[in-house]
Amino acid sequence: MSKTKEVLLFILKGIIVLILALMPGVFMVVKFDPYLFLGTQPKPYIYIPNERFQIPGMARHEEYDTVILGTSMIENFSERYASQKLNANVIRLPINASYITEQKYVLDIAQKYRDIKTVLWAVDYRTVDINHGDIYSKNNVVFPKYMYDENPINDWRYIIDHNNFFWALKQFRMRKTGINPFDYMKTDREILNTWNWKTFSRELITKDYKDLYEGRKSVYDKINNLPVEIVKEVIDKDLIESIRKYPDTDFVLFFAPKSILWFKLLDQMGILEKKLEVLTYIVDEASKLPNVEIYNFQNQYQFTENLDIYLDITHYNNTANKFMIDAISEKKLITDSELFRKDNEELIERVRSDEINNLVLEILQ
């Protein structure tokens, strides 16, 4: 036998051995489909609270007609409450700390697999404060782009992934014994990825503000502070074009009620007006589209100055989420270019008021 044939035979044998070795794992992943990516997981579904891996499968295989998109700002929305108030079948598809790039991928998957009536989209400065195409990767975050690209050639990566095999085994054991591994997996989508169980208090938010102000934490985990023209280009290419792409879907854009201390910190950094300029551009451009409504909750001081409902400088409990759904269902607090500019002037004045300055002095003592 020639040397070439020996090498080819060796490679062929190796491939056969590899396939045989992988077959049990592949069978488990395909049958139990731990992230619902293939649509083969038996019902009732069991979820893994790892959003970047879990969300694309949910977007493909769950039943819904209304989507809530965004970052951790939408994680505490109640799907049941929103469905009832909006007379819809609502699903949350959050990706914590995501940029608009990842959110746009989720939107495209949802639009491909379902007839979407409405998209509620929590838009924020940090989600568009990027270069076009950027994906969040800070803090060692991994984004499995192959799960979002709708290219079936890439799907082999899912079925041979040893982590997916691990979770398939854990799911199998949970279905057989009822024991939830690490008390981690979820069976109720209503509580998946929520954090209402956490503690919210004035002490927590004031400590977070002080740590950020004094440099023990970096605010640049939350923002990039890129030039406004770059951010406007992202808004045009990623937000406005995504809305134009789906003219038969209603888009509800909203600005969430982050705390007054967040706005104060941005002002102390000299970028509050820049942030508001960016959001104003969103309002100006999105208002031109016939399938868009925009809501501004940044000036709802009953929330933004109630420090007991925050767990850090930006994250609020679900009393604010319910308020936003109520307002949207009743079409209250809709904004436009003129109203939003007035709100911005009021917000800046409030941030720089003696009352807020005294609050900050008290915290920093």
C-alpha positions in Angstrom: 0.0 0.0 0.0 1.3 3.4 -0.9 2.1 6.0 1.7 -0.7 8.2 0.5 -3.3 5.5 0.9 -2.0 4.7 4.4 -2.4 8.3 5.4 -5.9 8.5 3.9 -6.9 5.2 5.6 -5.6 6.5 8.9 -7.6 9.7 8.5 -10.7 7.8 7.6 -10.4 5.5 10.6 -9.9 8.5 12.8 -13.0 10.2 11.4 -15.0 7.0 12.0 -13.7 6.7 15.6 -14.5 10.4 16.2 -18.1 10.0 14.9 -18.7 6.9 17.0 -17.3 8.7 20.1 -19.5 11.7 19.5 -22.8 9.8 18.7 -24.0 9.4 22.3 -23.4 13.0 23.1 -25.0 14.1 19.8 -28.0 12.0 20.6 -28.5 13.5 24.0 -28.1 17.1 22.7 -30.5 16.6 19.9 -33.1 14.8 22.0 -33.0 17.2 25.0 -31.9 20.4 23.1 -30.8 22.2 26.3 -31.2 25.8 24.9 -34.3 25.0 22.7 -32.2 25.9 19.7 -33.2 22.9 17.5 -36.9 22.8 18.6 -36.6 19.2 19.7 -36.7 19.6 23.5 -39.8 17.8 24.9 -42.5 19.8 26.7 -42.8 21.2 29.3 -39.7 23.3 28.4 -36.8 23.6 30.8 -34.8 26.8 30.5 -31.2 27.8 31.3 -30.8 31.4 32.5 -28.0 32.1 30.1 -29.6 34.7 27.9 -27.1 34.8 25.0 -27.5 31.1 24.5 -31.2 30.7 25.5 -32.8 33.6 23.7 -32.4 32.6 20.0 -34.1 29.3 20.6 -37.0 30.9 22.4 -37.4 33.4 19.6 -37.7 30.5 17.2 -39.9 28.1 19.0 -42.1 29.8 21.6 -45.6 31.1 20.7 -46.0 34.9 20.9 -47.1 37.9 18.9 -45.5 40.7 20.9 -41.8 41.1 21.8 -40.1 43.1 24.5 -36.4 43.8 23.5 -33.6 45.3 25.4 -31.0 44.8 28.1 -31.5 44.1 31.9 -33.8 47.1 31.9 -36.5 44.7 30.6 -35.7 41.6 32.5 -38.3 42.3 35.3 -41.3 42.8 33.0 -44.0 40.3 33.7 -45.1 38.6 30.5 -48.5 37.7 32.0 -49.1 41.2 33.2 -48.0 42.7 29.9 -50.1 40.2 27.9 -53.2 41.1 29.9 -52.8 44.8 29.7 -51.8 44.9 26.0 -54.3 42.2 24.9 -51.4 40.3 23.4 -49.2 37.2 23.7 -46.0 38.8 25.1 -42.5 37.3 25.3 -39.5 39.0 26.9 -36.3 38.4 24.9 -33.7 40.3 27.0 -29.9 40.1 26.6 -28.2 41.6 29.6 -25.7 44.4 28.8 -26.3 43.9 25.1 -25.7 46.4 22.3 -28.3 47.1 19.7 -26.4 44.7 17.4 -27.4 41.7 19.4 -30.9 43.0 19.9 -31.3 43.4 16.2 -30.3 39.8 15.6 -33.1 38.7 18.1 -35.6 40.9 16.3 -34.8 39.4 12.9 -35.2 35.9 14.3 -38.5 36.7 15.8 -39.8 38.3 12.6 -38.7 35.3 10.6 -40.5 32.7 12.7 -43.6 34.6 14.0 -46.1 37.1 12.8 -45.1 40.0 15.1 -47.8 42.6 15.9 -45.8 44.8 18.2 -42.2 45.2 19.4 -41.6 47.0 22.7 -38.0 48.2 22.5 -36.1 49.7 25.5 -33.7 52.0 23.8 -30.8 53.6 25.7 -27.7 55.6 25.1 -25.4 52.7 26.1 -27.0 50.3 23.5 -26.2 52.6 20.6 -23.0 54.1 22.0 -20.9 51.8 19.8 -19.3 51.4 16.4 -21.7 49.8 13.9 -21.5 46.0 14.3 -19.9 46.0 17.7 -21.0 43.1 20.0 -20.7 43.4 23.8 -17.7 41.4 25.0 -16.6 43.1 28.2 -16.2 41.1 31.4 -15.3 38.0 29.3 -18.9 37.8 27.9 -19.2 35.2 25.1 -21.8 35.8 22.3 -22.5 32.7 20.2 -23.1 34.4 16.9 -23.6 31.1 15.1 -26.9 30.6 17.0 -28.2 33.9 15.6 -27.0 33.9 11.9 -29.7 31.5 10.6 -27.0 29.5 8.8 -27.7 25.7 9.3 -24.2 24.8 8.3 -23.0 26.2 11.6 -25.4 24.2 13.7 -23.0 21.3 14.2 -21.2 23.5 16.7 -24.3 23.3 18.9 -24.7 19.5 18.8 -21.1 18.7 19.6 -20.5 21.3 22.3 -19.5 19.5 25.5 -21.3 22.2 27.6 -24.5 21.5 25.8 -24.0 17.7 26.4 -23.5 18.5 30.1 -26.8 20.5 30.2 -28.6 17.8 28.2 -27.6 15.3 30.9 -28.7 17.6 33.7 -32.1 18.1 31.9 -32.5 14.4 31.5 -31.8 13.8 35.2 -34.2 16.6 36.2 -37.0 15.1 34.1 -36.4 11.7 35.7 -36.0 12.8 39.3 -37.5 16.2 39.6 -34.3 17.4 41.1 -33.2 20.8 39.8 -29.4 20.8 39.3 -27.8 23.6 41.4 -31.4 25.0 41.8 -30.6 26.7 38.5 -32.8 25.6 35.7 -36.2 27.2 35.3 -39.6 25.8 34.3 -41.6 29.0 34.3 -40.8 31.6 31.7 -42.5 34.2 33.8 -39.5 34.2 36.2 -36.8 33.3 33.8 -33.9 35.9 33.9 -35.8 38.1 36.4 -34.2 39.5 39.5 -37.2 40.6 41.6 -35.9 38.3 44.3 -32.9 40.6 44.9 -32.6 43.3 47.5 -33.5 46.9 46.6 -32.5 49.7 48.9 -31.2 53.2 49.3 -28.0 51.8 50.8 -27.3 49.7 47.7 -27.8 52.5 45.2 -25.9 55.1 47.1 -22.9 52.8 47.6 -22.9 52.0 43.8 -23.0 55.7 43.0 -20.2 56.5 45.4 -18.1 53.6 44.1 -18.6 54.9 40.5 -18.0 58.5 41.4 -14.8 57.8 43.4 -13.4 55.4 40.7 -13.7 52.0 42.5 -16.0 50.9 39.7 -15.7 51.9 36.1 -18.6 53.6 34.4 -17.1 52.6 31.1 -18.6 49.1 31.6 -21.9 50.9 30.9 -20.9 53.4 28.3 -18.2 53.9 25.6 -18.6 57.7 25.2 -18.0 57.7 21.4 -18.4 60.8 19.3 -22.0 61.7 18.6 -21.7 61.4 14.8 -20.6 57.7 15.2 -23.6 57.0 17.5 -26.0 58.7 15.1 -24.7 56.5 12.3 -25.5 53.4 14.4 -29.0 54.7 15.1 -29.6 55.2 11.4 -28.2 51.8 10.4 -29.3 49.6 13.2 -32.4 51.1 14.8 -34.1 53.2 12.1 -33.4 50.7 9.3 -34.6 47.8 11.4 -37.9 49.6 11.9 -38.2 50.4 8.2 -37.5 46.7 7.4 -40.8 45.7 9.1 -43.4 48.2 8.2 -46.3 46.0 9.2 -45.1 45.8 12.8 -45.8 48.4 15.4 -42.7 49.6 17.3 -43.0 51.1 20.8 -39.7 52.7 21.7 -39.2 53.7 25.3 -36.6 55.3 27.6 -36.5 53.6 31.0 -36.5 55.4 34.4 -32.9 55.0 35.5 -32.2 56.7 38.8 -31.6 60.4 39.3 -28.1 59.4 40.6 -27.3 57.9 37.2 -28.2 61.2 35.4 -26.2 63.1 38.1 -23.1 61.0 37.5 -23.3 61.6 33.8 -23.6 65.3 34.4 -20.6 65.2 36.7 -18.7 63.4 33.9 -19.8 66.1 31.4 -21.8 63.8 29.1 -25.4 64.1 30.2 -26.2 66.6 27.5 -24.4 64.4 25.0 -26.6 61.4 26.1 -29.7 63.5 25.7 -28.7 64.7 22.3 -28.3 61.1 21.2 -31.8 60.2 22.5 -33.2 63.3 20.9 -31.9 62.2 17.6 -33.6 58.9 18.1 -36.9 60.7 18.8 -36.5 63.0 15.8 -35.8 60.2 13.3 -38.1 57.5 14.7 -41.0 60.0 14.9 -40.9 60.3 11.1 -41.9 56.6 10.8 -45.7 55.8 10.7 -45.3 52.6 12.7 -43.6 54.0 15.8 -44.7 55.3 19.2 -42.1 56.7 21.7 -42.5 56.9 25.5 -40.2 58.8 27.8 -40.0 57.6 31.4 -36.8 59.4 32.4 -38.7 62.2 34.1 -40.9 60.1 36.3 -39.4 61.3 39.5 -41.7 59.2 41.7 -39.4 56.4 40.5 -36.1 58.0 39.6 -35.8 59.7 43.0 -37.3 56.8 45.0 -33.9 55.3 45.9 -35.5 52.4 47.7 -36.6 50.7 44.5 -33.1 50.4 43.0 -30.4 47.8 43.6 -27.7 49.9 41.9 -27.5 53.2 40.0 -29.6 52.0 37.1 -31.6 48.9 38.0 -35.1 49.3 39.4 -37.6 46.8 40.7 -40.8 45.7 38.8 -43.0 48.5 40.2 -41.4 50.6 37.4 -41.9 47.8 34.8 -45.6 47.7 35.6 -45.9 51.4 35.5 -44.4 51.4 32.0 -46.8 48.7 30.7 -49.8 50.6 32.2 -48.7 53.8 30.5 -48.1 52.1 27.2 -51.5 50.3 27.4 -53.2 53.6 28.1 -51.0 55.6 25.7 -49.8 58.0 28.4 -46.4 59.7 28.3 -46.1 59.5 24.5 -43.4 61.9 23.4 -42.3 63.6 20.3 -39.5 65.9 19.3 -40.9 69.0 21.0 -42.1 67.3 24.2 -38.8 65.4 24.5 -36.7 68.6 24.3 -38.9 70.1 27.0 -38.4 67.0 29.2 -34.7 67.2 28.7 -34.5 70.8 29.8 -36.6 69.8 32.9 -34.4 66.8 33.6 -31.1 68.8 33.4 -32.6 71.5 35.7 -33.7 68.8 38.2 -30.3 67.1 38.1 -28.5 70.4 38.8 -31.0 71.5 41.5 -30.1 72.3 45.1 -32.0 69.3 46.3 -30.1 66.8 44.2 -26.8 68.5 44.9 -27.5 68.2 48.6 -28.4 64.6 48.2 -25.1 63.9 46.5 -23.1 65.8 49.1 -24.8 63.7 51.8 -23.9 60.5 50.0 -20.3 61.5 49.4 -19.6 62.5 53.0 
